[in-house]
């Protein structure tokens, strides 16, 4: 699974693009509603992919516990048909990428493994 192409580095490098796109991105993150249920952006990544599952296993026990707790709390709030209290919402400062770096690392390792598995070895004469 690839996280997809990203223009984030180019956007952040340009002051003009940043001044236009960053506020829209922040607005979209707030409107999407996952923060109202105490979730983080990386909690929304689908777990069915093998690379994502391996990345989740690389999280520290505390991060795994926090992730499970966020899911349990969000599902409970969803069953009640009401978001959490505003004091329990995820703030933009708390909404950091904690899983994506592990996914990228797993994907790089997989590409390297494939490269070495398909390497042609020839004998010197």
Secondary structure, DSSP 4 states (H G I P E B T S, - for coil): -------HHHHHH-HHHHHHHHHHHHHHHHHH-GGGGT--GGGGS-TTSHHHHHHHHTS-HHHHHHHHHHHHHHHHHHHTTSPPPGGGSPPTTT---SSHHHHHHHHHHHHHHHHHHT-------
